[in-house]
Amino acid sequence: MSRISWASLGPDSACPLLVREMVQGTTLNRHSHEFFEFVYVEEGFCLHFSGGSVELLMAGDLLAMCPEMEHSYWCKKDITIVNILFMPEVFACVLGEIRALPGMAELFDGDLQTPLLSHLSLQDREEMQHIIEILRKEGEQREVGWELRSKTLLVGIIVMLSRVVNTRFSREKGKNPYLGYVLKTVEAIEEHYTAPVSVRDLAVNLGIGPDHLTRQFRQIIGITPTEYLRRRRFAKALELLRKQLPISEVYTASGFRSINYFSREFKGLFKMTPSEFRRQVRANAVSSPVPVH
């Protein structure tokens, strides 16, 4: 496993903050770094591994990682991402206020076991894209005060992330009376995603209507329970296809009801069939992945 230092990034400014947009089509081996990393997915998909968890990252996802967190990416097709990299000293003067925000103490104290993953709403995506565009402009033009404005914009991203954490993952039941239902739904999906399960089944077990569960789930998590279940199944399918398992085993182990349905949905989402995906993985197995940080 490699460890990436800030100096290796080649920053040419005293401001320890870098924003990079890249089209990534290769695997990044397991690595860690001495800086914070926020990853925003603009287009495409990839698998992200950290600890014992695997997530399918797609457009609109925001991933936050603290220093020394070990993780890796697996990308088969190009994915367009924005890396926001920064050292802790960026916030030396306001770190106490940032740590006081919901969910941020764990991130900035390095206590996270897995990255913070947020599926941003359409409104959050628009705001995130706007902030990124201004960050890019400030970094390119470097007019008077660009470092200060860049730090301020980064604080804006952290506030957005904290609000997402506060709304979607807080266990303070008083803030959302349906939060308990949503958390139980997530737990049920994680436990039973390989079995036939529907939103109606999940709602009946909770004693609420499926439409109401869908609305509350989307408000708190950012996507519908159907999409969450779909992502979980495809994340498992991609993981198994990387291991060259037969497709006849992959679709059942991932929770899909038929091989034809699985193949059709897979091609619709990833623009290739499961067989093509597996062949490309095998063909590229001899290639040495090159980190792009």
One Martini backbone bead per residue (centre of mass of N, CA, C, O) as a GRO file, in nm:
protein
  293
    1MET     BB    1   0.096   0.036   0.022
    2SER     BB    2   0.041   0.370  -0.036
    3ARG     BB    3   0.169   0.706   0.039
    4ILE     BB    4   0.047   1.036   0.014
    5SER     BB    5   0.187   1.339  -0.022
    6TRP     BB    6   0.175   1.673  -0.051
    7ALA     BB    7   0.444   1.720  -0.204
    8SER     BB    8   0.371   1.521  -0.450
    9LEU     BB    9   0.163   1.734  -0.583
   10GLY     BB   10   0.304   2.021  -0.636
   11PRO     BB   11   0.260   2.277  -0.487
   12ASP     BB   12   0.264   2.655  -0.565
   13SER     BB   13   0.146   2.717  -0.270
   14ALA     BB   14   0.065   2.817   0.058
   15CYS     BB   15  -0.207   2.694  -0.019
   16PRO     BB   16  -0.348   2.389   0.115
   17LEU     BB   17  -0.515   2.376  -0.187
   18LEU     BB   18  -0.683   2.147  -0.415
   19VAL     BB   19  -0.828   2.143  -0.754
   20ARG     BB   20  -0.941   1.848  -0.942
   21GLU     BB   21  -1.006   1.754  -1.268
   22MET     BB   22  -1.096   1.415  -1.383
   23VAL     BB   23  -1.031   1.143  -1.602
   24GLN     BB   24  -1.102   0.815  -1.494
   25GLY     BB   25  -0.979   0.464  -1.606
   26THR     BB   26  -0.840   0.356  -1.344
   27THR     BB   27  -0.686   0.191  -1.105
   28LEU     BB   28  -0.652   0.230  -0.749
   29ASN     BB   29  -0.468   0.148  -0.525
   30ARG     BB   30  -0.406   0.102  -0.219
   31HIS     BB   31  -0.438   0.398  -0.009
   32SER     BB   32  -0.297   0.697   0.132
   33HIS     BB   33  -0.310   1.022   0.313
   34GLU     BB   34  -0.221   1.342   0.467
   35PHE     BB   35  -0.498   1.432   0.352
   36PHE     BB   36  -0.777   1.562   0.250
   37GLU     BB   37  -1.075   1.413   0.075
   38PHE     BB   38  -1.283   1.520  -0.187
   39VAL     BB   39  -1.543   1.354  -0.381
   40TYR     BB   40  -1.684   1.441  -0.700
   41VAL     BB   41  -1.937   1.321  -0.913
   42GLU     BB   42  -2.016   1.398  -1.249
   43GLU     BB   43  -1.937   1.122  -1.413
   44GLY     BB   44  -2.022   0.802  -1.387
   45PHE     BB   45  -1.835   0.508  -1.254
   46CYS     BB   46  -1.749   0.331  -0.938
   47LEU     BB   47  -1.551   0.162  -0.714
   48HIS     BB   48  -1.538   0.171  -0.350
   49PHE     BB   49  -1.278   0.102  -0.109
   50SER     BB   50  -1.327   0.056   0.259
   51GLY     BB   51  -1.233  -0.170   0.424
   52GLY     BB   52  -1.535  -0.367   0.415
   53SER     BB   53  -1.638  -0.167   0.201
   54VAL     BB   54  -1.874  -0.110  -0.079
   55GLU     BB   55  -1.916   0.135  -0.343
   56LEU     BB   56  -2.132   0.302  -0.567
   57LEU     BB   57  -2.027   0.550  -0.779
   58MET     BB   58  -2.208   0.845  -0.880
   59ALA     BB   59  -2.368   1.089  -0.991
   60GLY     BB   60  -2.376   1.315  -0.706
   61ASP     BB   61  -2.145   1.219  -0.535
   62LEU     BB   62  -2.011   1.255  -0.194
   63LEU     BB   63  -1.675   1.220  -0.070
   64ALA     BB   64  -1.529   1.180   0.262
   65MET     BB   65  -1.179   1.205   0.373
   66CYS     BB   66  -0.934   1.126   0.587
   67PRO     BB   67  -0.648   1.092   0.705
   68GLU     BB   68  -0.521   0.758   0.661
   69MET     BB   69  -0.731   0.647   0.475
   70GLU     BB   70  -0.803   0.347   0.340
   71HIS     BB   71  -0.813   0.313  -0.025
   72SER     BB   72  -1.005   0.234  -0.335
   73TYR     BB   73  -1.028   0.204  -0.692
   74TRP     BB   74  -1.271   0.098  -0.954
   75CYS     BB   75  -1.225   0.142  -1.309
   76LYS     BB   76  -1.346   0.094  -1.640
   77LYS     BB   77  -1.470   0.354  -1.698
   78ASP     BB   78  -1.503   0.666  -1.734
   79ILE     BB   79  -1.456   0.916  -1.473
   80THR     BB   80  -1.584   1.221  -1.349
   81ILE     BB   81  -1.385   1.409  -1.121
   82VAL     BB   82  -1.354   1.588  -0.806
   83ASN     BB   83  -1.073   1.701  -0.636
   84ILE     BB   84  -1.048   1.788  -0.284
   85LEU     BB   85  -0.750   1.911  -0.143
   86PHE     BB   86  -0.638   1.918   0.210
   87MET     BB   87  -0.512   2.066   0.483
   88PRO     BB   88  -0.572   2.129   0.815
   89GLU     BB   89  -0.450   2.433   0.817
   90VAL     BB   90  -0.675   2.583   0.663
   91PHE     BB   91  -0.852   2.578   0.962
   92ALA     BB   92  -0.707   2.701   1.214
   93CYS     BB   93  -0.921   2.940   1.297
   94VAL     BB   94  -1.206   2.736   1.252
   95LEU     BB   95  -1.206   2.443   1.366
   96GLY     BB   96  -1.401   2.456   1.605
   97GLU     BB   97  -1.655   2.527   1.435
   98ILE     BB   98  -1.643   2.280   1.249
   99ARG     BB   99  -1.654   2.057   1.474
  100ALA     BB  100  -1.951   2.156   1.569
  101LEU     BB  101  -2.057   2.022   1.340
  102PRO     BB  102  -2.234   1.783   1.215
  103GLY     BB  103  -1.997   1.514   1.177
  104MET     BB  104  -1.703   1.673   1.190
  105ALA     BB  105  -1.537   1.556   1.423
  106GLU     BB  106  -1.478   1.279   1.298
  107LEU     BB  107  -1.334   1.383   1.046
  108PHE     BB  108  -1.117   1.589   1.193
  109ASP     BB  109  -1.017   1.344   1.400
  110GLY     BB  110  -1.006   1.056   1.249
  111ASP     BB  111  -1.279   0.854   1.334
  112LEU     BB  112  -1.337   0.722   1.079
  113GLN     BB  113  -1.414   0.408   0.927
  114THR     BB  114  -1.573   0.550   0.696
  115PRO     BB  115  -1.677   0.723   0.459
  116LEU     BB  116  -1.852   0.999   0.356
  117LEU     BB  117  -2.170   0.942   0.201
  118SER     BB  118  -2.340   1.142  -0.051
  119HIS     BB  119  -2.661   1.190  -0.197
  120LEU     BB  120  -2.732   1.437  -0.386
  121SER     BB  121  -2.932   1.664  -0.456
  122LEU     BB  122  -3.017   1.872  -0.699
  123GLN     BB  123  -2.961   2.128  -0.538
  124ASP     BB  124  -2.681   2.041  -0.430
  125ARG     BB  125  -2.548   2.001  -0.705
  126GLU     BB  126  -2.570   2.291  -0.804
  127GLU     BB  127  -2.404   2.411  -0.574
  128MET     BB  128  -2.150   2.241  -0.612
  129GLN     BB  129  -2.088   2.327  -0.904
  130HIS     BB  130  -2.058   2.626  -0.841
  131ILE     BB  131  -1.822   2.605  -0.643
  132ILE     BB  132  -1.623   2.463  -0.833
  133GLU     BB  133  -1.608   2.684  -1.049
  134ILE     BB  134  -1.490   2.900  -0.859
  135LEU     BB  135  -1.243   2.745  -0.765
  136ARG     BB  136  -1.114   2.722  -1.041
  137LYS     BB  137  -1.093   3.023  -1.104
  138GLU     BB  138  -0.919   3.102  -0.860
  139GLY     BB  139  -0.680   2.903  -0.926
  140GLU     BB  140  -0.616   3.032  -1.209
  141GLN     BB  141  -0.608   3.356  -1.154
  142ARG     BB  142  -0.501   3.466  -0.879
  143GLU     BB  143  -0.617   3.685  -0.724
  144VAL     BB  144  -0.681   3.885  -0.492
  145GLY     BB  145  -0.774   3.659  -0.236
  146TRP     BB  146  -0.797   3.356  -0.336
  147GLU     BB  147  -0.735   3.192  -0.084
  148LEU     BB  148  -0.967   3.294   0.094
  149ARG     BB  149  -1.199   3.219  -0.098
  150SER     BB  150  -1.136   2.917  -0.114
  151LYS     BB  151  -1.178   2.857   0.185
  152THR     BB  152  -1.471   2.956   0.196
  153LEU     BB  153  -1.582   2.751  -0.010
  154LEU     BB  154  -1.501   2.502   0.153
  155VAL     BB  155  -1.683   2.564   0.389
  156GLY     BB  156  -1.943   2.534   0.223
  157ILE     BB  157  -1.909   2.228   0.175
  158ILE     BB  158  -1.904   2.147   0.475
  159VAL     BB  159  -2.184   2.254   0.542
  160MET     BB  160  -2.334   2.076   0.343
  161LEU     BB  161  -2.240   1.807   0.461
  162SER     BB  162  -2.353   1.856   0.746
  163ARG     BB  163  -2.649   1.881   0.661
  164VAL     BB  164  -2.672   1.599   0.550
  165VAL     BB  165  -2.596   1.451   0.807
  166ASN     BB  166  -2.815   1.579   0.988
  167THR     BB  167  -3.063   1.485   0.809
  168ARG     BB  168  -2.972   1.166   0.728
  169PHE     BB  169  -2.788   1.051   1.007
  170SER     BB  170  -2.930   1.130   1.242
  171ARG     BB  171  -3.050   0.999   1.576
  172GLU     BB  172  -3.247   1.239   1.625
  173LYS     BB  173  -3.576   1.192   1.627
  174GLY     BB  174  -3.695   1.489   1.660
  175LYS     BB  175  -3.613   1.594   1.362
  176ASN     BB  176  -3.744   1.308   1.251
  177PRO     BB  177  -4.006   1.089   1.276
  178TYR     BB  178  -3.885   0.895   1.017
  179LEU     BB  179  -3.591   0.805   1.069
  180GLY     BB  180  -3.626   0.520   1.182
  181TYR     BB  181  -3.747   0.399   0.924
  182VAL     BB  182  -3.506   0.456   0.739
  183LEU     BB  183  -3.289   0.299   0.896
  184LYS     BB  184  -3.440   0.025   0.878
  185THR     BB  185  -3.435   0.014   0.569
  186VAL     BB  186  -3.133   0.006   0.532
  187GLU     BB  187  -3.085  -0.250   0.700
  188ALA     BB  188  -3.270  -0.435   0.529
  189ILE     BB  189  -3.121  -0.406   0.262
  190GLU     BB  190  -2.839  -0.502   0.359
  191GLU     BB  191  -2.956  -0.791   0.450
  192HIS     BB  192  -3.178  -0.843   0.175
  193TYR     BB  193  -3.072  -0.783  -0.131
  194THR     BB  194  -3.065  -1.097  -0.236
  195ALA     BB  195  -3.362  -1.076  -0.203
  196PRO     BB  196  -3.688  -1.053  -0.244
  197VAL     BB  197  -3.760  -0.698  -0.258
  198SER     BB  198  -3.979  -0.433  -0.161
  199VAL     BB  199  -4.120  -0.144  -0.075
  200ARG     BB  200  -4.375  -0.274   0.032
  201ASP     BB  201  -4.240  -0.468   0.227
  202LEU     BB  202  -4.093  -0.253   0.395
  203ALA     BB  203  -4.350  -0.093   0.477
  204VAL     BB  204  -4.515  -0.315   0.613
  205ASN     BB  205  -4.301  -0.372   0.841
  206LEU     BB  206  -4.349  -0.056   0.944
  207GLY     BB  207  -4.656   0.054   0.899
  208ILE     BB  208  -4.641   0.193   0.610
  209GLY     BB  209  -4.644   0.355   0.324
  210PRO     BB  210  -4.469   0.344   0.030
  211ASP     BB  211  -4.487   0.645  -0.053
  212HIS     BB  212  -4.399   0.760   0.219
  213LEU     BB  213  -4.127   0.618   0.236
  214THR     BB  214  -4.008   0.738  -0.021
  215ARG     BB  215  -4.019   1.036   0.062
  216GLN     BB  216  -3.849   1.011   0.325
  217PHE     BB  217  -3.599   0.876   0.204
  218ARG     BB  218  -3.526   1.100   0.003
  219GLN     BB  219  -3.495   1.328   0.213
  220ILE     BB  220  -3.264   1.178   0.384
  221ILE     BB  221  -3.075   1.029   0.155
  222GLY     BB  222  -3.153   1.131  -0.176
  223ILE     BB  223  -3.292   0.857  -0.241
  224THR     BB  224  -3.454   0.593  -0.319
  225PRO     BB  225  -3.506   0.272  -0.221
  226THR     BB  226  -3.481   0.155  -0.504
  227GLU     BB  227  -3.203   0.284  -0.571
  228TYR     BB  228  -3.051   0.171  -0.331
  229LEU     BB  229  -3.095  -0.127  -0.401
  230ARG     BB  230  -2.970  -0.111  -0.684
  231ARG     BB  231  -2.687  -0.023  -0.598
  232ARG     BB  232  -2.624  -0.261  -0.415
  233ARG     BB  233  -2.644  -0.480  -0.635
  234PHE     BB  234  -2.434  -0.359  -0.835
  235ALA     BB  235  -2.194  -0.358  -0.647
  236LYS     BB  236  -2.190  -0.666  -0.622
  237ALA     BB  237  -2.170  -0.738  -0.921
  238LEU     BB  238  -1.901  -0.594  -0.981
  239GLU     BB  239  -1.735  -0.748  -0.776
  240LEU     BB  240  -1.784  -1.034  -0.906
  241LEU     BB  241  -1.688  -0.972  -1.198
  242ARG     BB  242  -1.394  -0.910  -1.115
  243LYS     BB  243  -1.372  -1.232  -1.024
  244GLN     BB  244  -1.499  -1.408  -1.268
  245LEU     BB  245  -1.780  -1.483  -1.238
  246PRO     BB  246  -2.049  -1.619  -1.329
  247ILE     BB  247  -2.339  -1.483  -1.431
  248SER     BB  248  -2.526  -1.702  -1.302
  249GLU     BB  249  -2.415  -1.610  -1.013
  250VAL     BB  250  -2.426  -1.301  -0.997
  251TYR     BB  251  -2.734  -1.238  -1.014
  252THR     BB  252  -2.817  -1.400  -0.759
  253ALA     BB  253  -2.604  -1.274  -0.552
  254SER     BB  254  -2.742  -0.971  -0.615
  255GLY     BB  255  -3.080  -1.004  -0.646
  256PHE     BB  256  -3.174  -1.099  -0.919
  257ARG     BB  257  -3.441  -1.256  -1.097
  258SER     BB  258  -3.283  -1.239  -1.382
  259ILE     BB  259  -3.063  -1.251  -1.642
  260ASN     BB  260  -3.211  -1.062  -1.838
  261TYR     BB  261  -3.264  -0.830  -1.644
  262PHE     BB  262  -2.975  -0.783  -1.559
  263SER     BB  263  -2.856  -0.723  -1.842
  264ARG     BB  264  -3.041  -0.486  -1.913
  265GLU     BB  265  -2.975  -0.304  -1.666
  266PHE     BB  266  -2.670  -0.297  -1.700
  267LYS     BB  267  -2.663  -0.167  -1.982
  268GLY     BB  268  -2.828   0.087  -1.908
  269LEU     BB  269  -2.612   0.191  -1.693
  270PHE     BB  270  -2.307   0.095  -1.837
  271LYS     BB  271  -2.298   0.044  -2.158
  272MET     BB  272  -2.284  -0.275  -2.097
  273THR     BB  273  -2.230  -0.591  -2.062
  274PRO     BB  274  -2.136  -0.826  -1.843
  275SER     BB  275  -1.944  -0.970  -2.044
  276GLU     BB  276  -1.785  -0.719  -2.132
  277PHE     BB  277  -1.687  -0.639  -1.857
  278ARG     BB  278  -1.533  -0.902  -1.788
  279ARG     BB  279  -1.342  -0.896  -2.034
  280GLN     BB  280  -1.206  -0.624  -1.967
  281VAL     BB  281  -1.092  -0.709  -1.701
  282ARG     BB  282  -0.916  -0.943  -1.812
  283ALA     BB  283  -0.753  -0.772  -2.026
  284ASN     BB  284  -0.648  -0.563  -1.779
  285ALA     BB  285  -0.496  -0.737  -1.558
  286VAL     BB  286  -0.189  -0.668  -1.661
  287SER     BB  287  -0.222  -0.394  -1.577
  288SER     BB  288  -0.085  -0.110  -1.427
  289PRO     BB  289  -0.186   0.085  -1.194
  290VAL     BB  290  -0.226   0.451  -1.186
  291PRO     BB  291  -0.200   0.701  -1.003
  292VAL     BB  292  -0.378   1.043  -1.004
  293HIS     BB  293  -0.298   1.242  -0.762
   0.00000   0.00000   0.00000
